[in-house]
Every structure is written in structure tokens, then in C-alpha cells.
């Protein structure tokens, strides 16, 4: 890093005699530094993008004569590697045009705040989005919001699949459709509308019903992530299990979102973590009642919107690695009981038919 600068969102604050907080506690990404000698505080306050790492270390050595040059350099290196510092000398990559930099400037500010991996520049996550190929399966309440968010955020290639046509009852919650679209295929309308949202993205679609697991396995190939927003075929051996096994085989991360009345949730999976089948098996075994059925008819615009945006956010995280979260978990909210936050994650089930160890062959 040529010219370290503390990210503006992470301006450090000193409290007490020897404590520094950096990162903003309310965002869940803060760090607390114990700094009895004031070395870190002094270094952070001159990391303003005008000095090299070596110059900052030299300043510390001059200010604190008892601090060796090597020790001062180690302090600077630790702070630079913390993720709260950026390179003021970094220039925007040529892969993003000036128009794209303007369009995605708020995205960049978001990723810069939450990404604690040292990067060569602040546009790394946006470039990953631009290169990504994402499949959105299902364009109803969850899927229409998810597809809009993914297109708006800058996913480079988005393929939208749905079997249905727009109906009057869809208009209460499905964000891509208008009264004039009633009777038209959702996939066709979605492609046209999303192209108006982001003309620089490659957005395609097809009117298609997935009726066999093999079809889904074929469809998933070549994509970097799947946003599963369809709920049919339902049941214990339905489309979610098909998606789990297809993505597991293709090593494709995926997210599935849905709602049951006011309960909104998303499940997120990557090829290395617990899969959908072992997670649901563990969760269902621990419940005293049947689990909620996601995708029922009780839904309003807000529950569909939250569901879709949680799903899109999960896909964005899977594609960019920001934030870097382990897959194999469920999270969500209850819109009529805000204190009931949903979160569960379990280790892989060794008996799981999808991700457990392979069965031994015949002797």
C-alpha cells in the first residue's frame, strides 16, 4: 500500500486512557485497540494519504524514541492489514468506465465500509459483480425484487426464468409488473424492465417450467450463483432439494428466500458448508411443530420485498465475498415481532445424503 489512509467511515475514536475504537460499533465491524503508549493513535492520526508506510513508521520512531524503527514498522503494517485503511494512491480500474464509476459510487462506498480485506483499490467488489453470472429462478414476490436488486447493483449477466404470466393479484407485491403487463409472460416483462434499470448488464430470460431435477442441474451449469425464488415443485423432494444437489455438484453457491405471512427468511449455502438437506433435517428434528411453509398466499408488498432483498444481498455476498460469511445458515425477520430475529446454523450432518461422506463401496 503506497499511501495509507484511514477509510473515512472508520475514523478512529479514543476513549478512556488507552482504548481506541475504529470501524463504527453500530455496524458490527468495529475493532477495539488497547494502546497504553499511544503508538497506534499517533499512527492512525497521520494515516491521511500523504505519507508512505515507511514515512509513517519513521514519524513514530521520531516521536517515540524508545520505539525502534522495526517495531514502528510492525505497528504500521498491522494497522494497514486491519482492513480499516485504504490506499489513497489507488486509481479506479480501467475495467469500469467513468459512467459506471458514477453509477456505482454508492455501492463502492458501501463495500469500502464493510470490506475488511486489504484490496488494491476500492472497486474490487464491484468488478466481481460485473464479472458475475447469476441465475434467478422464479420471478414472483421474492424473485422480482431479487432480480431488480441484482440488476441495479451491477451484476454483469443475469438470467431470469419463470413459467407464469402476470396476473392481477401479482401487482400487490411483484415489483417488475404493471397493469398493462397482465397476461404477458413474467420472464419477458422482467427482461425488458430490468434492461431499463441497467442497460450495461446482459439480461436474458426464458419462459420455462422446471419439472425434473436433471433440468435444474443442466440450467445451473455455468453460473456463479443461484437465487432460488421458486417454490414448486414443493415437498421434501422438490425444487429446493433439486437446487441443493445441482449446486453441490456444480460447486455453485446459492440462496433461497421466502415468506410465510410476516415471517421472512433466506437460507444461504456454499459448496464448502452444510447443505440445505442436512440443515433442514437438523432444524426440523428440533421443532415441536411442523416448520413454516415458505411461499404461502399470505403476503404483502413489504414481506415480498424484504424476502427478495435478503436473497439478493446473500447472492451479492456470495459473489463478492463481502462480507465473507460461512454458508449453511438461515436468517430473517418476523415483521410483526421485530424482536424475533431468525438465525440458525448447524454443522454438516454426517448422515446427509447430499453432503455427508460417501458411502463405502462393496468389500
BELZIRA-V923832 format. One record per residue. N is the residue number from 1. RES is the residue in three letters. SS is DSSP state (H for helix, E for strand, C for the rest). PHI is phi in whole degrees, -180 to 180 (NA if undefined). BURIAL is + if it has 9 or more other C-alpha atoms within 8 Angstrom, else -. Layout:
n=N res=RES ss=SS phi=PHI burial=BURIAL
n=N res=RES ss=SS phi=PHI burial=BURIAL
This chain:
n=1 res=UNK ss=C phi=NA burial=+
n=2 res=UNK ss=C phi=-78 burial=-
n=3 res=UNK ss=C phi=-131 burial=+
n=4 res=UNK ss=E phi=-62 burial=+
n=5 res=UNK ss=E phi=-144 burial=+
n=6 res=UNK ss=E phi=-62 burial=+
n=7 res=UNK ss=C phi=-57 burial=+
n=8 res=UNK ss=H phi=-59 burial=-
n=9 res=UNK ss=H phi=-73 burial=-
n=10 res=UNK ss=H phi=-118 burial=+
n=11 res=UNK ss=C phi=-55 burial=+
n=12 res=UNK ss=C phi=-75 burial=+
n=13 res=UNK ss=E phi=-128 burial=-
n=14 res=UNK ss=E phi=-104 burial=+
n=15 res=UNK ss=E phi=-144 burial=-
n=16 res=UNK ss=C phi=69 burial=-
n=17 res=UNK ss=C phi=-87 burial=-
n=18 res=UNK ss=C phi=-144 burial=+
n=19 res=UNK ss=E phi=-116 burial=+
n=20 res=UNK ss=E phi=-126 burial=+
n=21 res=UNK ss=E phi=-114 burial=+
n=22 res=UNK ss=E phi=-134 burial=+
n=23 res=UNK ss=C phi=112 burial=+
n=24 res=UNK ss=C phi=83 burial=+
n=25 res=UNK ss=H phi=-61 burial=+
n=26 res=UNK ss=H phi=-71 burial=-
n=27 res=UNK ss=H phi=-95 burial=-
n=28 res=UNK ss=C phi=75 burial=-
n=29 res=UNK ss=C phi=-128 burial=+
n=30 res=UNK ss=C phi=-81 burial=+
n=31 res=UNK ss=E phi=-128 burial=-
n=32 res=UNK ss=E phi=-116 burial=-
n=33 res=UNK ss=E phi=-114 burial=-
n=34 res=UNK ss=E phi=-88 burial=-
n=35 res=UNK ss=C phi=-135 burial=+
n=36 res=UNK ss=C phi=-64 burial=-
n=37 res=UNK ss=C phi=-98 burial=-
n=38 res=UNK ss=C phi=82 burial=-
n=39 res=UNK ss=H phi=-65 burial=+
n=40 res=UNK ss=H phi=-65 burial=+
n=41 res=UNK ss=H phi=-61 burial=+
n=42 res=UNK ss=H phi=-65 burial=+
n=43 res=UNK ss=H phi=-67 burial=+
n=44 res=UNK ss=H phi=-62 burial=+
n=45 res=UNK ss=H phi=-76 burial=-
n=46 res=UNK ss=H phi=-111 burial=-
n=47 res=UNK ss=C phi=-83 burial=+
n=48 res=UNK ss=E phi=-116 burial=+
n=49 res=UNK ss=C phi=85 burial=+
n=50 res=UNK ss=C phi=-112 burial=-
n=51 res=UNK ss=C phi=-130 burial=+
n=52 res=UNK ss=C phi=-77 burial=+
n=53 res=UNK ss=H phi=-61 burial=+
n=54 res=UNK ss=H phi=-65 burial=-
n=55 res=UNK ss=H phi=-67 burial=-
n=56 res=UNK ss=H phi=-66 burial=+
n=57 res=UNK ss=H phi=-62 burial=+
n=58 res=UNK ss=H phi=-65 burial=+
n=59 res=UNK ss=H phi=-63 burial=-
n=60 res=UNK ss=H phi=-62 burial=+
n=61 res=UNK ss=H phi=-62 burial=+
n=62 res=UNK ss=H phi=-67 burial=-
n=63 res=UNK ss=H phi=-77 burial=-
n=64 res=UNK ss=C phi=-121 burial=-
n=65 res=UNK ss=C phi=-57 burial=-
n=66 res=UNK ss=C phi=-75 burial=-
n=67 res=UNK ss=C phi=-94 burial=+
n=68 res=UNK ss=C phi=-69 burial=-
n=69 res=UNK ss=H phi=-62 burial=+
n=70 res=UNK ss=H phi=-64 burial=-
n=71 res=UNK ss=H phi=-65 burial=-
n=72 res=UNK ss=H phi=-62 burial=+
n=73 res=UNK ss=H phi=-66 burial=+
n=74 res=UNK ss=H phi=-64 burial=-
n=75 res=UNK ss=H phi=-62 burial=+
n=76 res=UNK ss=H phi=-63 burial=+
n=77 res=UNK ss=H phi=-62 burial=+
n=78 res=UNK ss=H phi=-63 burial=-
n=79 res=UNK ss=H phi=-67 burial=+
n=80 res=UNK ss=H phi=-64 burial=+
n=81 res=UNK ss=C phi=-79 burial=+
n=82 res=UNK ss=C phi=-74 burial=+
n=83 res=UNK ss=C phi=95 burial=+
n=84 res=UNK ss=C phi=-93 burial=+
n=85 res=UNK ss=E phi=-125 burial=+
n=86 res=UNK ss=E phi=-123 burial=+
n=87 res=UNK ss=E phi=-96 burial=+
n=88 res=UNK ss=C phi=-67 burial=+
n=89 res=UNK ss=C phi=-87 burial=-
n=90 res=UNK ss=C phi=-67 burial=-
n=91 res=UNK ss=C phi=-111 burial=-
n=92 res=UNK ss=C phi=-58 burial=-
n=93 res=UNK ss=C phi=-70 burial=-
n=94 res=UNK ss=C phi=-68 burial=-
n=95 res=UNK ss=C phi=-67 burial=-
n=96 res=UNK ss=C phi=-109 burial=+
n=97 res=UNK ss=C phi=-72 burial=-
n=98 res=UNK ss=H phi=-60 burial=-
n=99 res=UNK ss=H phi=-65 burial=-
n=100 res=UNK ss=H phi=-66 burial=-
n=101 res=UNK ss=H phi=-63 burial=+
n=102 res=UNK ss=H phi=-68 burial=-
n=103 res=UNK ss=H phi=-59 burial=-
n=104 res=UNK ss=C phi=-101 burial=+
n=105 res=UNK ss=H phi=-61 burial=-
n=106 res=UNK ss=H phi=-72 burial=-
n=107 res=UNK ss=H phi=-57 burial=+
n=108 res=UNK ss=H phi=-60 burial=+
n=109 res=UNK ss=H phi=-64 burial=-
n=110 res=UNK ss=H phi=-64 burial=-
n=111 res=UNK ss=H phi=-64 burial=+
n=112 res=UNK ss=H phi=-61 burial=+
n=113 res=UNK ss=H phi=-69 burial=+
n=114 res=UNK ss=H phi=-96 burial=+
n=115 res=UNK ss=C phi=-89 burial=+
n=116 res=UNK ss=C phi=-104 burial=+
n=117 res=UNK ss=C phi=-98 burial=-
n=118 res=UNK ss=C phi=-59 burial=+
n=119 res=UNK ss=C phi=-126 burial=-
n=120 res=UNK ss=C phi=-67 burial=-
n=121 res=UNK ss=C phi=-160 burial=+
n=122 res=UNK ss=C phi=-83 burial=+
n=123 res=UNK ss=C phi=-102 burial=+
n=124 res=UNK ss=H phi=-57 burial=+
n=125 res=UNK ss=H phi=-64 burial=+
n=126 res=UNK ss=H phi=-66 burial=+
n=127 res=UNK ss=H phi=-66 burial=+
n=128 res=UNK ss=H phi=-61 burial=+
n=129 res=UNK ss=H phi=-64 burial=+
n=130 res=UNK ss=H phi=-62 burial=+
n=131 res=UNK ss=H phi=-82 burial=+
n=132 res=UNK ss=C phi=-77 burial=+
n=133 res=UNK ss=E phi=-117 burial=+
n=134 res=UNK ss=E phi=-123 burial=+
n=135 res=UNK ss=E phi=-103 burial=+
n=136 res=UNK ss=E phi=-111 burial=+
n=137 res=UNK ss=E phi=-107 burial=+
n=138 res=UNK ss=C phi=103 burial=+
n=139 res=UNK ss=C phi=-124 burial=+
n=140 res=UNK ss=C phi=-90 burial=+
n=141 res=UNK ss=H phi=-60 burial=+
n=142 res=UNK ss=H phi=-73 burial=+
n=143 res=UNK ss=H phi=-65 burial=+
n=144 res=UNK ss=H phi=-66 burial=+
n=145 res=UNK ss=H phi=-69 burial=+
n=146 res=UNK ss=H phi=-64 burial=+
n=147 res=UNK ss=H phi=-63 burial=+
n=148 res=UNK ss=H phi=-60 burial=+
n=149 res=UNK ss=H phi=-64 burial=+
n=150 res=UNK ss=H phi=-68 burial=+
n=151 res=UNK ss=H phi=-67 burial=+
n=152 res=UNK ss=H phi=-64 burial=+
n=153 res=UNK ss=H phi=-76 burial=+
n=154 res=UNK ss=C phi=107 burial=+
n=155 res=UNK ss=C phi=-61 burial=+
n=156 res=UNK ss=C phi=-70 burial=+
n=157 res=UNK ss=E phi=-132 burial=+
n=158 res=UNK ss=E phi=-130 burial=+
n=159 res=UNK ss=E phi=-115 burial=+
n=160 res=UNK ss=E phi=-114 burial=+
n=161 res=UNK ss=E phi=-128 burial=+
n=162 res=UNK ss=E phi=-159 burial=+
n=163 res=UNK ss=C phi=-97 burial=+
n=164 res=UNK ss=C phi=-94 burial=-
n=165 res=UNK ss=E phi=-105 burial=+
n=166 res=UNK ss=C phi=-72 burial=+
n=167 res=UNK ss=C phi=-119 burial=-
n=168 res=UNK ss=H phi=-58 burial=-
n=169 res=UNK ss=H phi=-68 burial=-
n=170 res=UNK ss=H phi=-70 burial=+
n=171 res=UNK ss=H phi=-71 burial=+
n=172 res=UNK ss=H phi=-75 burial=-
n=173 res=UNK ss=C phi=-150 burial=+
n=174 res=UNK ss=C phi=-100 burial=+
n=175 res=UNK ss=C phi=-74 burial=-
n=176 res=UNK ss=C phi=-90 burial=+
n=177 res=UNK ss=C phi=-115 burial=+
n=178 res=UNK ss=C phi=-125 burial=-
n=179 res=UNK ss=H phi=-59 burial=-
n=180 res=UNK ss=H phi=-69 burial=-
n=181 res=UNK ss=H phi=-91 burial=+
n=182 res=UNK ss=C phi=-57 burial=+
n=183 res=UNK ss=C phi=94 burial=-
n=184 res=UNK ss=C phi=-90 burial=+
n=185 res=UNK ss=E phi=-63 burial=+
n=186 res=UNK ss=H phi=-60 burial=+
n=187 res=UNK ss=H phi=-62 burial=+
n=188 res=UNK ss=H phi=-67 burial=+
n=189 res=UNK ss=H phi=-64 burial=+
n=190 res=UNK ss=H phi=-61 burial=+
n=191 res=UNK ss=H phi=-61 burial=+
n=192 res=UNK ss=H phi=-65 burial=-
n=193 res=UNK ss=H phi=-71 burial=+
n=194 res=UNK ss=H phi=-68 burial=+
n=195 res=UNK ss=H phi=-64 burial=+
n=196 res=UNK ss=H phi=-74 burial=-
n=197 res=UNK ss=H phi=-74 burial=+
n=198 res=UNK ss=C phi=-147 burial=+
n=199 res=UNK ss=C phi=-74 burial=-
n=200 res=UNK ss=C phi=-85 burial=-
n=201 res=UNK ss=C phi=-88 burial=+
n=202 res=UNK ss=E phi=-93 burial=-
n=203 res=UNK ss=E phi=-117 burial=+
n=204 res=UNK ss=E phi=-127 burial=+
n=205 res=UNK ss=E phi=-161 burial=+
n=206 res=UNK ss=E phi=-151 burial=+
n=207 res=UNK ss=E phi=-86 burial=+
n=208 res=UNK ss=C phi=-157 burial=-
n=209 res=UNK ss=C phi=-108 burial=-
n=210 res=UNK ss=C phi=-89 burial=-
n=211 res=UNK ss=C phi=-116 burial=-
n=212 res=UNK ss=C phi=-138 burial=-
n=213 res=UNK ss=H phi=-60 burial=+
n=214 res=UNK ss=H phi=-64 burial=-
n=215 res=UNK ss=H phi=-64 burial=+
n=216 res=UNK ss=H phi=-68 burial=+
n=217 res=UNK ss=H phi=-61 burial=+
n=218 res=UNK ss=H phi=-69 burial=-
n=219 res=UNK ss=H phi=-67 burial=-
n=220 res=UNK ss=H phi=-70 burial=+
n=221 res=UNK ss=C phi=-58 burial=-
n=222 res=UNK ss=C phi=93 burial=-
n=223 res=UNK ss=C phi=-100 burial=+
n=224 res=UNK ss=C phi=-87 burial=+
n=225 res=UNK ss=E phi=-164 burial=+
n=226 res=UNK ss=E phi=-120 burial=+
n=227 res=UNK ss=E phi=-105 burial=+
n=228 res=UNK ss=E phi=-88 burial=+
n=229 res=UNK ss=C phi=-124 burial=+
n=230 res=UNK ss=C phi=-105 burial=+
n=231 res=UNK ss=C phi=-124 burial=+
n=232 res=UNK ss=C phi=-130 burial=-
n=233 res=UNK ss=C phi=-63 burial=-
n=234 res=UNK ss=C phi=-88 burial=+
n=235 res=UNK ss=C phi=99 burial=-
n=236 res=UNK ss=C phi=-66 burial=-
n=237 res=UNK ss=C phi=-121 burial=-
n=238 res=UNK ss=C phi=-94 burial=+
n=239 res=UNK ss=H phi=-68 burial=+
n=240 res=UNK ss=H phi=-70 burial=+
n=241 res=UNK ss=H phi=-68 burial=+
n=242 res=UNK ss=H phi=-60 burial=+
n=243 res=UNK ss=H phi=-63 burial=+
n=244 res=UNK ss=H phi=-59 burial=+
n=245 res=UNK ss=H phi=-75 burial=+
n=246 res=UNK ss=H phi=-66 burial=+
n=247 res=UNK ss=H phi=-71 burial=+
n=248 res=UNK ss=H phi=-63 burial=+
n=249 res=UNK ss=H phi=-68 burial=-
n=250 res=UNK ss=H phi=-87 burial=-
n=251 res=UNK ss=C phi=58 burial=-
n=252 res=UNK ss=C phi=-108 burial=+
n=253 res=UNK ss=E phi=-69 burial=+
n=254 res=UNK ss=E phi=-154 burial=+
n=255 res=UNK ss=E phi=-137 burial=+
n=256 res=UNK ss=E phi=-129 burial=+
n=257 res=UNK ss=E phi=-115 burial=+
n=258 res=UNK ss=E phi=-175 burial=+
n=259 res=UNK ss=E phi=-148 burial=+
n=260 res=UNK ss=E phi=-137 burial=+
n=261 res=UNK ss=C phi=62 burial=+
n=262 res=UNK ss=C phi=-83 burial=+
n=263 res=UNK ss=E phi=-84 burial=+
n=264 res=UNK ss=E phi=-121 burial=+
n=265 res=UNK ss=E phi=-150 burial=+
n=266 res=UNK ss=E phi=-139 burial=+
n=267 res=UNK ss=E phi=-111 burial=+
n=268 res=UNK ss=E phi=-126 burial=+
n=269 res=UNK ss=E phi=-138 burial=+
n=270 res=UNK ss=C phi=-125 burial=+
n=271 res=UNK ss=C phi=-62 burial=+
n=272 res=UNK ss=C phi=-92 burial=-
n=273 res=UNK ss=C phi=-101 burial=+
n=274 res=UNK ss=C phi=-58 burial=+
n=275 res=UNK ss=C phi=-94 burial=+
n=276 res=UNK ss=H phi=-59 burial=+
n=277 res=UNK ss=H phi=-70 burial=+
n=278 res=UNK ss=H phi=-74 burial=+
n=279 res=UNK ss=H phi=-68 burial=+
n=280 res=UNK ss=H phi=-68 burial=-
n=281 res=UNK ss=H phi=-63 burial=-
n=282 res=UNK ss=H phi=-69 burial=+
n=283 res=UNK ss=H phi=-65 burial=-
n=284 res=UNK ss=H phi=-64 burial=+
n=285 res=UNK ss=H phi=-67 burial=-
n=286 res=UNK ss=H phi=-92 burial=-
n=287 res=UNK ss=C phi=-90 burial=-
n=288 res=UNK ss=C phi=-86 burial=-
n=289 res=UNK ss=C phi=-133 burial=-
n=290 res=UNK ss=C phi=-59 burial=-
n=291 res=UNK ss=C phi=-68 burial=-
n=292 res=UNK ss=C phi=-64 burial=-
n=293 res=UNK ss=C phi=-93 burial=-
n=294 res=UNK ss=C phi=-77 burial=-
n=295 res=UNK ss=C phi=96 burial=-
n=296 res=UNK ss=C phi=-75 burial=+
n=297 res=UNK ss=C phi=-80 burial=-
n=298 res=UNK ss=C phi=-84 burial=-
n=299 res=UNK ss=C phi=-156 burial=+
n=300 res=UNK ss=C phi=-124 burial=-
n=301 res=UNK ss=H phi=-57 burial=+
n=302 res=UNK ss=H phi=-69 burial=-
n=303 res=UNK ss=H phi=-68 burial=+
n=304 res=UNK ss=H phi=-65 burial=+
n=305 res=UNK ss=H phi=-65 burial=+
n=306 res=UNK ss=H phi=-61 burial=+
n=307 res=UNK ss=H phi=-60 burial=+
n=308 res=UNK ss=H phi=-65 burial=+
n=309 res=UNK ss=H phi=-75 burial=+
n=310 res=UNK ss=H phi=-63 burial=+
n=311 res=UNK ss=H phi=-66 burial=+
n=312 res=UNK ss=H phi=-62 burial=+
n=313 res=UNK ss=H phi=-63 burial=-
n=314 res=UNK ss=H phi=-63 burial=+
n=315 res=UNK ss=H phi=-64 burial=+
n=316 res=UNK ss=H phi=-59 burial=+
n=317 res=UNK ss=H phi=-65 burial=+
n=318 res=UNK ss=H phi=-65 burial=+
n=319 res=UNK ss=H phi=-76 burial=+
n=320 res=UNK ss=H phi=-94 burial=+
n=321 res=UNK ss=C phi=76 burial=+
n=322 res=UNK ss=C phi=-127 burial=+
n=323 res=UNK ss=C phi=-74 burial=-
n=324 res=UNK ss=C phi=-84 burial=-
n=325 res=UNK ss=C phi=-117 burial=-
n=326 res=UNK ss=C phi=-72 burial=-
n=327 res=UNK ss=C phi=-75 burial=+
n=328 res=UNK ss=C phi=85 burial=+
n=329 res=UNK ss=E phi=-143 burial=+
n=330 res=UNK ss=E phi=-123 burial=+
n=331 res=UNK ss=E phi=-140 burial=+
n=332 res=UNK ss=E phi=171 burial=+
n=333 res=UNK ss=E phi=-139 burial=+
n=334 res=UNK ss=E phi=-108 burial=+
n=335 res=UNK ss=C phi=-69 burial=+
n=336 res=UNK ss=C phi=-106 burial=-
n=337 res=UNK ss=C phi=-143 burial=-
n=338 res=UNK ss=C phi=-60 burial=-
n=339 res=UNK ss=C phi=-82 burial=-
n=340 res=UNK ss=C phi=-99 burial=-
n=341 res=UNK ss=C phi=-76 burial=+
n=342 res=UNK ss=E phi=-95 burial=+
n=343 res=UNK ss=E phi=-159 burial=-
n=344 res=UNK ss=E phi=-151 burial=-
n=345 res=UNK ss=E phi=-150 burial=-
n=346 res=UNK ss=C phi=-129 burial=+
n=347 res=UNK ss=C phi=-68 burial=-
n=348 res=UNK ss=C phi=-58 burial=+
n=349 res=UNK ss=C phi=-88 burial=+
n=350 res=UNK ss=C phi=-62 burial=-
n=351 res=UNK ss=C phi=-94 burial=-
n=352 res=UNK ss=C phi=-64 burial=+
n=353 res=UNK ss=C phi=-70 burial=-
n=354 res=UNK ss=C phi=-95 burial=+
n=355 res=UNK ss=C phi=-124 burial=+
n=356 res=UNK ss=C phi=-71 burial=+
n=357 res=UNK ss=C phi=-62 burial=-
n=358 res=UNK ss=C phi=-61 burial=-
n=359 res=UNK ss=C phi=-69 burial=-
n=360 res=UNK ss=C phi=-65 burial=-
n=361 res=UNK ss=C phi=-74 burial=-
n=362 res=UNK ss=C phi=-65 burial=-
n=363 res=UNK ss=C phi=-63 burial=-
